[in-house]
Amino acid sequence: MKILLANKFFFLNGGSETVFFQERDYLLNQGIPVIDFAMNHPNNFTSKYSDSFIATVDYQTDKKNSVWSSMAEAMAFVHNRDASKSLEQLIQKEKPNIAHLHNIYHQITPAIIPLLKKHGIKVIMTLHDYKLLCPSYSMIDNDGIICDKCSGKSFWHSAVNKCQSGAGFKSLLLAIEGYWHKWARSYDMVDLFLSPSTFLAELMVKYRIDQEKILVLHNGIDTNKFSHSEEDAGYAVYFGRISREKGVQTLLKAHQSSKTKLPLKIVGTGPLLHEMQEKYPQAEYTGYKIGDELYKLISESSFVVVPSEWYENCSMVVLEAMAMGKPVIGSKTGGIPEQVEDGKTGFLFEMGNVEELVAKMSLLAGNAQLRRKMGKAARKKLELDYSLNAHCRKLFSIYEDLSGGG
């Protein structure tokens, strides 16, 4: 069995890359031949297949190009011919049995799926977001409200409402991309979709994917990397992006109005950072932290708050908190209710409800014994349902079933 792994970034750019490299490392450690396909980038990790990687494409950078250059980039955004050409050569040389696709949109593009099928390769795709339903990934509109208008078919809403950061041309391009791949039936050629949450799987089945073509495979986390911490320094913590969809302002409002006055540490950065610092100076803003610094802040906390106001999928923030034995207060949205057992491993609250969040935070802030009990239950749930070893073993079993055991 030879596995081709495709992801546009070959470095740790976000949660999808964490999953990608965890799975890649497992396969390599099992002696399974892995073929990498990605985009060239200065931050890339080493790969013996880097000569086959496609040229760097950055659609986030504003450029003053000619009309023809912009049109050429727009076409490559939907169907990257260079990616298909490079992949064709790689396939002919390496002859993989299975291709596992992760984040391939815009740079590599789903145009590679028909190419893979032409060569008789089984195709698996992990759904890290809502791209098949919403051209701008997130299923939230420009006012921060959850939106299902496009629902995998009516992509014109994206263009009319300028869902891509209020930019008309980019939003139109995303709508065209959605219609193009629906017309080309690119995603119909995927043999199996993997969903990190039941919530996302059900939404995809409702709008876009046949039930028999999707399986739930929760994200995993290395339980040996994180130890259950009994430390409790008496503060709550939020870690992640400081942006509207993450619900940070709801958390800060709740903290401001709470009578317990439990310290709150906000770990991270984002577009709302300076505004939140000015409006809610009572919280401590630590800035962006990674590695040991971040883990120390989590391990010494009393509990973690995940106040998201969009459809979280399978939150790695929740998993890291659980891994360190910390109860989580999370909003009832997306896949969070699958991860947090209300009243057992933490608490759930209605998304955006400041009063309910205050009540849940006060309950945990005033009861150290309850925090310890919930933290132990959270770690146990993680070990049972979200261990990386179990995730990878199930993934390998899926590969074997799809390839006929070859």
CORKAMO-V59414 format. One record per run of one state. SS is the DSSP state (H for helix, E for strand, - for the rest). FROM is the first residue (numbers start at 0). LEN is the number of residues. Records with the same first field share a line. If there is no record, write none. Layout:
# CORKAMO-V59414
SS=FROM-LEN, FROM-LEN
This chain:
# CORKAMO-V59414
-=0-1, 6-8, 29-3, 37-1, 39-10, 52-1, 54-12, 78-2, 94-3, 101-10, 118-3, 127-12, 140-5, 146-9, 160-7, 183-3, 189-2, 195-2, 207-3, 216-4, 221-13, 239-4, 246-1, 257-5, 267-5, 279-4, 287-3, 299-3, 306-9, 323-4, 331-4, 339-2, 342-3, 349-4, 365-2, 385-1, 403-3
E=1-5, 32-5, 38-1, 53-1, 97-4, 121-6, 139-1, 145-1, 191-4, 213-3, 220-1, 234-5, 262-5, 283-4, 302-4, 327-4, 341-1, 345-4, 386-1
H=14-15, 49-3, 66-12, 80-14, 111-7, 155-5, 167-16, 186-3, 197-10, 210-3, 243-3, 247-10, 272-7, 290-9, 315-8, 335-4, 353-12, 367-18, 387-16
